[in-house]
Amino acid sequence: PEGCPHRALGQQAYLPATPRRSKTSSLRAWRISATARCRPPVAVLAPACAGLIVCLRRRTPPEATTMAASPEDAAVGDGGGADEAVVPSSESRELRRRASEEEIQVERAMHDMDDEPLGEKEIKGWYMFDWANSTYSTVVIGGFLPLLLQTAALESAGYPDHCPNVVHGDRVAQTWHGYTIEETSMYRIVDVPADSAGCLAEGDPPQCIGEWCRGLPPKVSDCLEDDGVTLHRLSVSLGAIDLDPTAYATLFISLSVLIQVFAFISVGTLADYGPYRKKLLILTSCFGAFSTVLCVAVTTDTWWLGGFLTVLSNVAYGTTFVFYNGYLPLLAEQTDVVRKADPLEHKAALDKEMERISANGFAVGYASGVLMIILTVPLGFVLSSSLDMYRIAITLAGVWWFVFSLYTFKHLKSRPGPPLPEGASYLTMPWTSTWQTLRQIKQLRHCFGFLLLWFAYSDGYTVISSIGALYANSEVDFGCFPKSLAIAIIFLEVPLSAMLGAKIVERISRDRPSITAKKIIIVSLAVFAVLPLYGLLGFASDDIGLRKGWELFTFSLIFGLMLGVVQSYSRCLFATLIPPGSESQFFALFEITDKGSSWLGPAVVSAVQQGTGNTRWAFFYIAAMLIVPALLLSQIDEVQGRKDAIAFAEARMKRERRGSGGGGGEA
């Protein structure tokens, strides 16, 4: 309002102050300075102020009651002699509608929209991108890529054929304690595991007799020195550094997450200006897909190559979501439902459309991941080498990513932002803009408050995902059910149930405005928290508390149903709290917060395991990271957060126009 031509009202200057909420009205109220010659209780609209409401109140706030009124004041407004002028309900609704229209136009000005409606092919193109690259999260980085790095490094280090406690060839008798065996290798282990007998068919020779077991060591912990007792330390040399094969895999995954933080900041703001959002989406997608395909070259001899390809592909994959998520509010704004909505219902319609589109995107992505898992898991039964199976599965996922992205590249429109402010540089602006945003954190306290909670609870459910396979492999009794098959079933169960959960909740909440994204997240976190709390029962019982296979299958089903929901609606809630025109920059912060916490949970679990030898103690940490954010989310006000975001965008636009030489009147 600083640039409004107030003299057109025939009054002295109106000085804007802090926005206030009237106790009897939802209308926005502005405090008027004591020098203004306008009777405070009267609703005054400034027609010469580009439609902006200068003063709109139905009742006088306490601090305005001491302001003197002159006879001239009574002539201002529509009948302003009364002590308390109340705007008629029909007029009040019209004024609110005009105010809503102004907010809508501010948002579109921030986006520099061409007001082009959303077409069917464009929304399908947005969904198709989730279909294309979700195979990376389920099959590659969340599945076979860590195993590829670990297996290639282990084989390079000599596991399992060259463990000191393994004997081969003619040193192995084909008749063993009266049994005829086919194995040509055996390994010595003095402390034979209690479950080594397994579930053998009648007449089969036992797995172990005395200190010797048939075949090769099935676990790294069974790779011992020739005395059958001392653990043999496996390592690979990366330059002058000797690394444990498992540590090598986790090191490069952690390194890729660290580099992602710098990448997100460097490109986030660029996508908000000019036509670069789609161009950068295409560039990072192609780079990530090709880096994934190149994993086919990782072998026992080139084990070191896997680490570098992990960094390249994972950084590119994470960066694509900065641009992809930035499209969400832009596409929702151009749907028929939002375009045709009454201005007073615009906010609610926009929120529901974002929830619908976001949930559909996650569902499509999870469906893609499930299908790719179904296509790749059978490779383990066809190929004799696990390393070959991992390489081929990852390569297929990379090809899938690139091929299906072509539809997105063709049909998703550019949806450009405003031009770069005069004097700004594409090299320095992302960092300066991010710094300025962080300096003004108090103006967006609901937005940044949500980011802090997202940091915590995303780490909580991510830890469940990351340690799930490790916990199943070491702590859960599957009986005679093959452990590898059980883990494969869980591998399919989680994304499949996540897809169903996202769709079910979206259908339930679609026509119920009272079911907001915040409420859905709180309920989802409450359900999540039940899982680690149930696991803590294992301290008091040997029969329940995530000790049996059936419990883990049930656990995985519930976890998957809530996983798709909390991811989808968290993205949706955050989209309502970010300033219009800064989608990519703020979604970069969203991704940074998510990835920035991904190291914390595994580090805590690792420390717990190292200190206690029991992963179950980590359930206390997981429960806390889910329960505390669920309680604090109630303090996030979506409505006020949206108003703060629009005010922030208006202020930014004014600064940029002043920097370009525009005066207040022009603005």
C-alpha positions as CSV (number, residue, x, y, z in Angstrom):
1,P,0.0,0.0,0.0
2,E,2.9,2.4,0.2
3,G,2.5,3.3,-3.5
4,C,-1.3,4.1,-3.3
5,P,-2.3,7.6,-4.5
6,H,-4.1,8.4,-1.2
7,R,-4.8,12.0,-2.2
8,A,-7.4,10.7,-4.6
9,L,-9.6,10.1,-1.6
10,G,-9.4,13.8,-0.7
11,Q,-7.9,12.9,2.7
12,Q,-4.6,13.1,4.4
13,A,-2.1,10.2,4.2
14,Y,-3.2,6.8,5.4
15,L,-0.2,5.0,6.9
16,P,-0.2,1.2,6.8
17,A,0.6,-0.6,10.0
18,T,0.5,-4.1,11.3
19,P,-2.5,-6.2,9.9
20,R,-5.0,-7.0,12.6
21,R,-7.8,-9.5,12.9
22,S,-11.2,-8.1,14.0
23,K,-12.9,-10.1,16.7
24,T,-16.2,-9.9,15.0
25,S,-15.2,-10.3,11.4
26,S,-12.9,-12.3,9.2
27,L,-12.0,-9.2,7.2
28,R,-8.5,-7.8,7.2
29,A,-8.2,-4.7,9.3
30,W,-5.6,-2.0,9.0
31,R,-4.7,0.5,11.8
32,I,-5.0,4.1,10.7
33,S,-2.7,6.8,11.9
34,A,-4.1,9.5,14.2
35,T,-3.4,12.1,11.6
36,A,-5.8,10.5,9.1
37,R,-9.0,12.5,8.7
38,C,-11.1,9.3,8.3
39,R,-13.5,8.2,11.0
40,P,-12.0,4.9,12.1
41,P,-15.1,2.8,12.4
42,V,-16.2,3.5,8.8
43,A,-15.3,1.0,6.1
44,V,-13.4,2.9,3.5
45,L,-12.4,1.5,0.1
46,A,-9.8,3.2,-2.0
47,P,-11.0,3.0,-5.6
48,A,-8.0,4.8,-7.0
49,C,-5.6,2.4,-5.2
50,A,-5.5,-0.4,-7.9
51,G,-8.2,-2.2,-6.0
52,L,-6.3,-2.6,-2.7
53,I,-8.2,-2.2,0.4
54,V,-6.7,0.6,2.5
55,C,-9.1,0.4,5.5
56,L,-11.7,-2.2,6.1
57,R,-13.1,-2.8,9.5
58,R,-16.5,-3.5,11.1
59,R,-15.7,-2.5,14.6
60,T,-13.2,0.0,16.1
61,P,-10.2,-1.7,17.7
62,P,-9.5,-0.6,21.3
63,E,-6.6,1.7,20.4
64,A,-8.7,3.6,17.8
65,T,-11.4,4.7,20.3
66,T,-9.4,7.6,21.5
67,M,-9.0,9.1,18.0
68,A,-10.9,12.4,17.7
69,A,-13.6,12.8,15.0
70,S,-14.4,16.1,13.4
71,P,-17.6,17.1,11.6
72,E,-15.8,16.5,8.4
73,D,-15.3,12.9,9.3
74,A,-18.9,12.2,9.2
75,A,-19.0,12.9,5.5
76,V,-16.4,10.3,4.8
77,G,-17.7,6.8,3.9
78,D,-21.3,5.7,3.7
79,G,-23.1,7.3,6.5
80,G,-20.3,7.5,8.9
81,G,-21.8,9.4,11.8
82,A,-22.4,6.3,14.0
83,D,-20.0,5.2,16.6
84,E,-19.9,1.8,15.2
85,A,-20.5,1.3,11.5
86,V,-21.3,-2.3,10.4
87,V,-21.0,-3.3,6.8
88,P,-24.1,-5.1,5.6
89,S,-23.6,-8.8,5.1
90,S,-24.1,-8.6,1.3
91,E,-21.6,-5.7,1.0
92,S,-19.2,-7.5,3.4
93,R,-19.2,-10.6,1.3
94,E,-18.6,-8.5,-1.8
95,L,-15.6,-6.8,-0.2
96,R,-14.2,-10.1,1.0
97,R,-14.6,-11.4,-2.6
98,R,-12.7,-8.4,-3.9
99,A,-10.0,-8.9,-1.3
100,S,-9.7,-12.6,-2.3
101,E,-9.5,-11.6,-6.0
102,E,-6.6,-9.3,-5.1
103,E,-4.7,-12.1,-3.3
104,I,-5.3,-14.4,-6.3
105,Q,-3.9,-11.8,-8.7
106,V,-0.9,-11.2,-6.4
107,E,-0.2,-15.0,-6.6
108,R,-0.4,-15.0,-10.4
109,A,1.8,-11.9,-10.6
110,M,4.4,-13.7,-8.6
111,H,4.2,-16.7,-11.0
112,D,4.1,-14.4,-14.1
113,M,1.4,-16.8,-15.3
114,D,0.1,-16.8,-18.9
115,D,-3.2,-18.1,-17.5
116,E,-3.2,-21.1,-19.7
117,P,-5.6,-23.8,-18.5
118,L,-4.2,-27.2,-17.5
119,G,-4.7,-29.8,-20.2
120,E,-5.1,-33.5,-19.8
121,K,-1.8,-34.3,-21.5
122,E,0.1,-31.9,-19.3
123,I,-1.2,-33.3,-16.1
124,K,-0.5,-36.8,-17.4
125,G,3.0,-35.6,-18.2
126,W,3.5,-34.5,-14.6
127,Y,2.2,-37.9,-13.4
128,M,4.4,-39.7,-15.9
129,F,7.5,-38.2,-14.4
130,D,6.7,-39.9,-11.1
131,W,6.1,-43.1,-13.0
132,A,9.5,-42.7,-14.7
133,N,11.9,-41.9,-11.8
134,S,10.2,-43.6,-8.9
135,T,11.9,-46.8,-10.0
136,Y,15.2,-45.1,-8.8
137,S,13.9,-44.7,-5.3
138,T,12.4,-48.2,-5.0
139,V,14.7,-50.3,-7.1
140,V,18.0,-48.4,-7.2
141,I,18.9,-46.2,-4.2
142,G,16.3,-47.9,-1.9
143,G,17.1,-51.4,-3.1
144,F,19.9,-52.8,-5.3
145,L,22.4,-50.0,-5.5
146,P,23.7,-50.2,-1.9
147,L,23.8,-54.0,-2.4
148,L,25.8,-53.6,-5.6
149,L,28.4,-51.4,-3.9
150,Q,28.7,-53.7,-1.0
151,T,28.8,-56.9,-3.0
152,A,31.3,-55.6,-5.5
153,A,33.6,-54.4,-2.7
154,L,33.1,-57.6,-0.7
155,E,34.1,-59.8,-3.7
156,S,37.0,-57.6,-4.4
157,A,38.1,-58.1,-0.7
158,G,37.9,-61.9,-1.1
159,Y,34.5,-62.7,0.4
160,P,33.3,-65.4,0.5
161,D,35.7,-67.7,-1.6
162,H,38.9,-66.5,-0.1
163,C,38.0,-66.3,3.6
164,P,40.8,-68.0,5.7
165,N,38.3,-70.5,7.2
166,V,37.1,-71.8,3.8
167,V,38.6,-74.9,2.1
168,H,38.0,-75.9,-1.5
169,G,38.3,-78.7,-4.1
170,D,40.0,-82.0,-3.4
171,R,40.5,-81.1,0.3
172,V,36.7,-81.6,0.7
173,A,35.5,-85.2,1.0
174,Q,32.4,-86.0,-1.0
175,T,31.3,-88.5,1.6
176,W,30.9,-86.6,4.9
177,H,30.1,-88.3,8.1
178,G,28.2,-91.0,6.2
179,Y,26.3,-88.4,4.0
180,T,26.9,-87.8,0.3
181,I,27.2,-84.1,-0.4
182,E,27.6,-82.1,-3.6
183,E,29.4,-79.0,-2.2
184,T,33.0,-78.6,-3.2
185,S,33.6,-76.0,-0.4
186,M,33.3,-76.0,3.4
187,Y,34.0,-73.5,6.1
188,R,35.1,-73.8,9.7
189,I,33.2,-72.2,12.5
190,V,33.7,-73.2,16.1
191,D,30.6,-71.5,17.5
192,V,28.0,-73.0,15.2
193,P,24.8,-71.0,15.0
194,A,21.8,-72.5,16.9
195,D,19.6,-72.2,13.8
196,S,22.1,-73.9,11.5
197,A,19.9,-77.0,11.2
198,G,17.4,-74.9,9.3
199,C,14.3,-76.7,7.9
200,L,15.9,-79.7,6.2
201,A,14.0,-82.3,4.3
202,E,14.0,-85.8,5.6
203,G,17.3,-87.6,4.6
204,D,19.2,-84.4,3.9
205,P,22.6,-84.0,5.5
206,P,22.8,-81.4,8.3
207,Q,24.2,-78.1,7.4
208,C,26.9,-78.3,10.1
209,I,28.6,-81.2,12.0
210,G,31.1,-80.3,14.6
211,E,33.1,-77.3,13.6
212,W,32.5,-77.6,9.8
213,C,29.6,-76.4,7.7
214,R,28.7,-77.1,4.1
215,G,29.2,-74.5,1.3
216,L,30.5,-71.0,1.7
217,P,30.0,-68.6,4.6
218,P,26.5,-67.1,4.2
219,K,27.2,-64.0,6.2
220,V,30.1,-61.6,6.5
221,S,30.3,-62.4,10.2
222,D,31.0,-66.1,9.3
223,C,34.2,-65.1,7.4
224,L,36.7,-66.0,10.0
225,E,40.4,-66.7,10.4
226,D,41.5,-70.3,9.9
227,D,41.0,-71.0,13.6
228,G,37.2,-70.7,13.0
229,V,36.9,-68.1,15.8
230,T,38.5,-64.8,15.0
231,L,36.7,-62.5,12.7
232,H,38.6,-61.8,9.4
233,R,38.6,-58.1,8.7
234,L,37.7,-57.5,5.1
235,S,38.7,-54.2,3.4
236,V,39.2,-52.5,0.1
237,S,41.7,-49.7,-0.7
238,L,40.4,-46.4,-2.0
239,G,43.6,-44.5,-2.7
240,A,45.5,-44.4,0.6
241,I,42.4,-45.3,2.7
242,D,41.3,-48.9,3.6
243,L,37.6,-49.2,3.9
244,D,35.3,-51.8,5.2
245,P,33.1,-52.9,2.2
246,T,29.9,-52.0,4.0
247,A,31.3,-48.7,5.2
248,Y,32.3,-48.0,1.6
249,A,28.7,-48.3,0.5
250,T,27.2,-46.1,3.2
251,L,30.0,-43.6,2.8
252,F,29.2,-42.8,-0.8
253,I,25.5,-42.7,-0.2
254,S,26.1,-40.2,2.7
255,L,28.4,-38.2,0.4
256,S,25.7,-38.0,-2.3
257,V,23.2,-36.7,0.3
258,L,25.7,-34.0,1.4
259,I,26.3,-32.8,-2.2
260,Q,22.6,-32.7,-2.7
261,V,22.3,-29.9,-0.2
262,F,24.6,-27.7,-2.2
263,A,22.9,-28.7,-5.5
264,F,19.4,-27.9,-4.2
265,I,20.4,-24.4,-3.1
266,S,22.4,-23.7,-6.3
267,V,19.5,-24.5,-8.7
268,G,16.4,-23.9,-6.6
269,T,16.0,-20.1,-7.3
270,L,17.0,-20.5,-10.9
271,A,13.9,-22.5,-11.6
272,D,11.7,-19.6,-10.3
273,Y,12.9,-17.1,-12.9
274,G,12.6,-17.3,-16.7
275,P,12.0,-20.5,-18.7
276,Y,14.5,-22.6,-16.8
277,R,12.2,-24.8,-14.7
278,K,11.5,-27.3,-17.4
279,K,14.9,-27.1,-19.0
280,L,16.7,-27.9,-15.8
281,L,14.2,-30.8,-15.1
282,I,15.1,-32.3,-18.5
283,L,18.8,-31.8,-17.9
284,T,19.0,-33.3,-14.4
285,S,16.7,-36.2,-15.4
286,C,18.8,-37.2,-18.4
287,F,22.0,-36.9,-16.4
288,G,20.6,-39.0,-13.6
289,A,19.2,-41.7,-15.9
290,F,22.4,-42.1,-17.8
291,S,24.5,-42.3,-14.6
292,T,22.2,-45.0,-13.4
293,V,22.6,-47.0,-16.7
294,L,26.3,-46.8,-16.4
295,C,26.2,-48.9,-13.3
296,V,26.2,-51.9,-15.6
297,A,30.0,-51.3,-15.8
298,V,30.5,-52.0,-12.0
299,T,32.3,-55.3,-11.5
300,T,34.6,-56.8,-8.9
301,D,37.5,-55.1,-10.7
302,T,35.7,-51.7,-11.0
303,W,34.1,-51.7,-7.6
304,W,35.3,-48.1,-7.1
305,L,33.2,-46.9,-10.0
306,G,30.0,-47.7,-8.2
307,G,30.6,-45.1,-5.5
308,F,31.1,-42.2,-8.0
309,L,28.1,-43.3,-10.1
310,T,26.0,-43.4,-6.8
311,V,26.9,-39.7,-6.1
312,L,26.2,-38.6,-9.6
313,S,22.9,-40.4,-10.0
314,N,21.5,-39.7,-6.5
315,V,22.4,-35.9,-6.7
316,A,20.6,-35.7,-10.1
317,Y,17.6,-37.7,-8.8
318,G,17.1,-35.5,-5.8
319,T,17.6,-32.3,-7.8
320,T,14.8,-33.3,-10.3
321,F,12.3,-33.1,-7.4
322,V,13.2,-29.4,-6.8
323,F,11.7,-28.6,-10.2
324,Y,9.1,-31.3,-10.3
325,N,7.5,-30.3,-7.0
326,G,7.7,-26.7,-8.0
327,Y,5.1,-27.4,-10.7
328,L,2.5,-28.6,-8.1
329,P,0.9,-25.3,-7.1
330,L,1.2,-24.0,-10.6
331,L,-0.7,-26.9,-12.1
332,A,-3.3,-26.9,-9.4
333,E,-3.9,-23.2,-10.0
334,Q,-4.9,-23.9,-13.6
335,T,-7.3,-26.7,-13.1
336,D,-11.0,-26.1,-14.0
337,V,-12.0,-26.5,-10.4
338,V,-9.8,-23.7,-9.1
339,R,-10.3,-21.4,-12.1
340,K,-14.1,-21.6,-11.8
341,A,-14.2,-21.4,-8.0
342,D,-15.7,-18.4,-6.2
343,P,-12.9,-16.1,-5.0
344,L,-14.0,-16.8,-1.4
345,E,-13.6,-20.5,-2.0
346,H,-10.3,-20.2,-4.0
347,K,-8.0,-21.2,-1.2
348,A,-10.0,-24.3,-0.2
349,A,-10.4,-25.4,-3.8
350,L,-6.6,-24.9,-4.5
351,D,-5.7,-26.9,-1.4
352,K,-7.9,-29.8,-2.4
353,E,-6.7,-29.8,-5.9
354,M,-3.1,-29.9,-4.7
355,E,-3.9,-32.8,-2.4
356,R,-5.6,-34.7,-5.2
357,I,-2.8,-34.1,-7.7
358,S,-0.1,-34.9,-5.1
359,A,-1.7,-38.1,-4.0
360,N,-2.2,-39.3,-7.6
361,G,1.5,-38.6,-8.3
362,F,2.7,-40.6,-5.3
363,A,0.3,-43.4,-6.2
364,V,1.5,-43.6,-9.8
365,G,5.1,-43.5,-8.6
366,Y,4.6,-46.4,-6.1
367,A,2.8,-48.4,-8.8
368,S,5.8,-47.9,-11.0
369,G,8.1,-49.1,-8.3
370,V,6.1,-52.2,-7.6
371,L,6.0,-53.1,-11.2
372,M,9.8,-52.7,-11.6
373,I,10.4,-54.8,-8.5
374,I,8.2,-57.6,-10.0
375,L,10.2,-57.4,-13.2
376,T,13.6,-57.5,-11.5
377,V,13.3,-59.8,-8.6
378,P,12.9,-62.9,-10.8
379,L,16.4,-62.1,-12.1
380,G,17.7,-63.5,-8.9
381,F,16.4,-66.9,-9.8
382,V,17.7,-66.8,-13.4
383,L,21.2,-65.4,-12.8
384,S,23.7,-67.3,-10.6
385,S,25.6,-64.2,-9.7
386,S,24.0,-61.7,-7.3
387,L,26.3,-59.0,-8.6
388,D,25.0,-59.6,-12.2
389,M,21.5,-59.4,-10.9
390,Y,22.0,-56.1,-9.2
391,R,23.8,-54.6,-12.2
392,I,21.0,-55.6,-14.7
393,A,18.2,-54.5,-12.4
394,I,19.7,-51.1,-11.8
395,T,20.4,-50.6,-15.6
396,L,16.8,-51.5,-16.4
397,A,15.6,-48.9,-13.9
398,G,17.8,-46.3,-15.5
399,V,16.4,-47.1,-19.0
400,W,12.9,-47.0,-17.6
401,W,13.6,-43.6,-16.1
402,F,14.7,-42.1,-19.3
403,V,12.2,-43.7,-21.7
404,F,9.1,-42.7,-19.7
405,S,10.4,-39.2,-19.0
406,L,10.2,-38.5,-22.7
407,Y,6.4,-38.2,-22.4
408,T,6.9,-35.6,-19.6
409,F,9.5,-33.7,-21.7
410,K,7.0,-33.4,-24.6
411,H,3.8,-32.5,-22.8
412,L,4.7,-30.7,-19.6
413,K,4.7,-27.0,-20.4
414,S,7.5,-24.6,-19.4
415,R,5.3,-22.5,-17.0
416,P,7.9,-19.7,-16.9
417,G,8.5,-17.4,-14.0
418,P,9.2,-13.7,-14.1
419,P,12.5,-12.4,-15.6
420,L,15.5,-12.2,-13.4
421,P,15.7,-8.9,-11.5
422,E,18.0,-6.3,-13.1
423,G,21.5,-6.6,-11.9
424,A,21.1,-10.1,-10.5
425,S,23.3,-13.0,-11.5
426,Y,22.3,-16.6,-12.1
427,L,25.5,-17.7,-10.4
428,T,25.1,-15.8,-7.1
429,M,21.4,-15.2,-6.9
430,P,20.4,-18.7,-5.6
431,W,22.7,-18.3,-2.6
432,T,22.0,-14.6,-1.9
433,S,18.2,-15.2,-2.2
434,T,18.4,-18.2,0.1
435,W,20.3,-16.1,2.6
436,Q,17.8,-13.3,2.4
437,T,15.0,-15.8,2.9
438,L,16.6,-17.3,6.0
439,R,17.2,-13.8,7.4
440,Q,13.5,-13.1,7.2
441,I,12.5,-16.3,8.8
442,K,10.2,-14.6,11.3
443,Q,8.0,-13.4,8.5
444,L,7.3,-17.0,7.6
445,R,7.3,-18.6,11.0
446,H,4.6,-21.2,10.1
447,C,6.5,-22.2,7.0
448,F,9.8,-22.6,8.7
449,G,8.2,-24.1,11.7
450,F,6.8,-26.9,9.5
451,L,10.2,-27.4,8.0
452,L,11.7,-28.1,11.4
453,L,8.9,-30.6,12.2
454,W,9.4,-32.2,8.7
455,F,13.1,-32.6,9.5
456,A,12.2,-34.6,12.6
457,Y,9.4,-36.8,11.5
458,S,10.8,-37.5,8.0
459,D,13.9,-38.8,9.8
460,G,11.6,-41.0,12.0
461,Y,9.9,-42.9,9.2
462,T,13.1,-42.9,7.1
463,V,14.9,-44.8,9.8
464,I,12.2,-47.4,9.8
465,S,12.8,-47.9,6.1
466,S,16.5,-47.9,6.3
467,I,17.0,-50.4,9.1
468,G,14.0,-52.6,8.2
469,A,15.9,-55.1,6.1
470,L,18.8,-55.2,8.6
471,Y,16.4,-55.7,11.5
472,A,14.5,-58.5,9.6
473,N,17.8,-60.2,8.8
474,S,19.2,-60.2,12.4
475,E,16.3,-60.0,14.9
476,V,13.2,-61.7,13.3
477,D,12.4,-65.4,13.4
478,F,10.7,-66.5,10.2
479,G,10.6,-70.2,11.1
480,C,10.9,-72.5,8.1
481,F,9.9,-69.7,5.8
482,P,13.0,-68.7,3.7
483,K,14.4,-65.4,5.0
484,S,15.4,-64.1,1.6
485,L,11.9,-64.7,0.2
486,A,10.3,-63.1,3.3
487,I,12.4,-59.9,2.7
488,A,11.5,-59.9,-1.0
489,I,7.8,-60.0,0.0
490,I,8.3,-57.1,2.3
491,F,10.2,-55.3,-0.5
492,L,7.0,-55.5,-2.6
493,E,4.5,-55.0,0.3
494,V,5.7,-51.6,1.4
495,P,5.4,-49.7,-2.0
496,L,2.2,-51.5,-2.9
497,S,0.4,-50.6,0.3
498,A,1.8,-47.1,0.1
499,M,0.2,-46.7,-3.3
500,L,-3.2,-47.9,-2.0
501,G,-2.9,-45.8,1.2
502,A,-2.4,-42.6,-0.8
503,K,-5.4,-43.3,-3.0
504,I,-7.7,-44.3,-0.2
505,V,-7.1,-41.3,1.9
506,E,-7.4,-38.9,-1.1
507,R,-10.8,-40.4,-1.9
508,I,-12.0,-40.1,1.7
509,S,-10.9,-36.5,2.0
510,R,-11.8,-35.3,-1.5
511,D,-15.3,-33.9,-0.7
512,R,-14.7,-33.2,3.0
513,P,-13.1,-29.8,3.5
514,S,-12.8,-30.4,7.3
515,I,-10.3,-33.2,6.6
516,T,-7.2,-31.0,6.0
517,A,-3.7,-32.0,5.1
518,K,-2.5,-31.1,8.6
519,K,-5.0,-33.4,10.3
520,I,-4.1,-36.2,7.9
521,I,-0.4,-35.9,8.7
522,I,-1.1,-35.9,12.5
523,V,-3.2,-39.0,12.3
524,S,-0.6,-40.7,10.1
525,L,2.2,-39.9,12.5
526,A,0.2,-41.3,15.4
527,V,-0.2,-44.6,13.5
528,F,3.5,-44.6,12.7
529,A,4.3,-44.1,16.4
530,V,2.4,-47.2,17.3
531,L,4.9,-49.4,15.4
532,P,8.1,-48.7,17.4
533,L,6.1,-48.6,20.6
534,Y,4.8,-52.1,19.8
535,G,8.4,-53.2,19.1
536,L,9.4,-52.1,22.6
537,L,7.2,-54.9,23.9
538,G,10.0,-57.2,22.8
539,F,12.0,-56.2,25.9
540,A,9.3,-57.8,28.0
541,S,8.4,-60.8,25.9
542,D,10.0,-63.4,23.7
543,D,6.9,-64.1,21.7
544,I,5.7,-60.6,20.7
545,G,7.2,-57.2,20.0
546,L,8.4,-57.7,16.4
547,R,10.1,-61.0,17.0
548,K,8.1,-63.2,14.6
549,G,7.7,-63.1,10.8
550,W,4.0,-62.6,10.9
551,E,4.4,-59.5,13.0
552,L,6.9,-58.0,10.5
553,F,4.5,-58.7,7.6
554,T,1.7,-56.8,9.5
555,F,4.2,-54.0,10.5
556,S,5.2,-53.6,6.8
557,L,1.6,-53.4,5.7
558,I,0.7,-50.6,8.2
559,F,3.9,-48.8,7.6
560,G,3.3,-48.8,3.8
561,L,-0.3,-47.6,4.1
562,M,0.8,-44.5,6.1
563,L,4.1,-43.9,4.1
564,G,2.4,-42.8,0.9
565,V,-0.1,-40.7,2.9
566,V,2.4,-38.7,5.0
567,Q,4.7,-38.1,2.0
568,S,1.9,-36.9,-0.2
569,Y,0.2,-34.6,2.3
570,S,3.4,-33.2,3.7
571,R,4.3,-32.0,0.2
572,C,0.8,-30.6,-0.1
573,L,0.8,-28.7,3.2
574,F,4.2,-27.2,2.5
575,A,3.0,-26.0,-0.9
576,T,0.3,-23.9,0.8
577,L,2.9,-22.2,3.1
578,I,5.4,-21.0,0.5
579,P,5.4,-17.6,-1.1
580,P,4.0,-17.5,-4.7
581,G,6.7,-17.3,-7.2
582,S,9.3,-19.0,-5.0
583,E,8.1,-22.6,-5.5
584,S,11.4,-24.1,-6.6
585,Q,13.5,-22.2,-4.1
586,F,11.3,-23.3,-1.2
587,F,11.0,-26.9,-2.4
588,A,14.8,-26.9,-2.5
589,L,14.6,-26.1,1.2
590,F,12.0,-28.9,1.6
591,E,14.3,-31.4,-0.1
592,I,17.3,-30.1,1.9
593,T,15.4,-30.6,5.2
594,D,14.4,-34.1,4.1
595,K,17.8,-35.2,2.9
596,G,19.6,-33.3,5.7
597,S,18.0,-35.4,8.3
598,S,18.6,-38.7,6.5
599,W,22.1,-39.1,8.1
600,L,20.9,-38.5,11.7
601,G,18.7,-41.6,12.2
602,P,21.1,-44.1,10.8
603,A,23.9,-42.6,12.9
604,V,21.8,-43.0,16.0
605,V,20.9,-46.6,15.1
606,S,24.6,-47.3,14.4
607,A,25.7,-45.9,17.8
608,V,22.9,-47.8,19.6
609,Q,23.9,-51.1,17.9
610,Q,27.6,-50.4,18.6
611,G,26.9,-49.6,22.2
612,T,24.2,-52.2,23.1
613,G,24.4,-54.9,20.4
614,N,20.6,-54.6,20.2
615,T,18.8,-52.5,17.5
616,R,15.6,-52.6,19.5
617,W,16.8,-49.8,21.7
618,A,16.6,-47.5,18.7
619,F,12.8,-47.8,18.8
620,F,12.8,-45.2,21.6
621,Y,14.4,-42.6,19.3
622,I,12.1,-43.5,16.4
623,A,9.0,-43.1,18.6
624,A,10.2,-39.7,19.9
625,M,10.8,-38.4,16.3
626,L,7.2,-39.3,15.4
627,I,5.3,-38.4,18.6
628,V,6.8,-34.9,19.3
629,P,6.2,-33.5,15.7
630,A,2.7,-34.9,15.8
631,L,1.9,-32.9,18.9
632,L,3.6,-29.7,17.7
633,L,2.0,-29.7,14.2
634,S,-1.2,-28.5,15.9
635,Q,0.6,-25.1,16.3
636,I,1.0,-24.7,12.5
637,D,-1.7,-22.3,11.3
638,E,-2.2,-22.9,7.5
639,V,-4.5,-19.9,7.0
640,Q,-2.1,-17.4,8.7
641,G,0.9,-19.1,7.0
642,R,-0.7,-18.6,3.6
643,K,-1.3,-14.9,4.4
644,D,2.3,-14.5,5.6
645,A,3.5,-16.1,2.4
646,I,1.5,-13.7,0.1
647,A,2.7,-10.7,2.1
648,F,6.3,-12.0,1.8
649,A,5.8,-12.3,-2.0
650,E,4.4,-8.8,-2.3
651,A,7.4,-7.4,-0.4
652,R,9.8,-9.3,-2.6
653,M,8.2,-8.1,-5.8
654,K,8.4,-4.4,-4.6
655,R,12.1,-4.8,-3.8
656,E,12.8,-6.3,-7.2
657,R,10.8,-3.5,-9.0
658,R,12.6,-0.8,-7.0
659,G,15.9,-2.5,-7.9
660,S,14.8,-2.3,-11.6
661,G,14.1,1.4,-11.4
662,G,10.4,1.3,-10.8
663,G,8.8,3.7,-8.5
664,G,6.2,3.2,-5.9
665,G,3.5,4.7,-8.1
666,E,4.3,2.2,-10.9
667,A,4.1,-0.7,-8.5
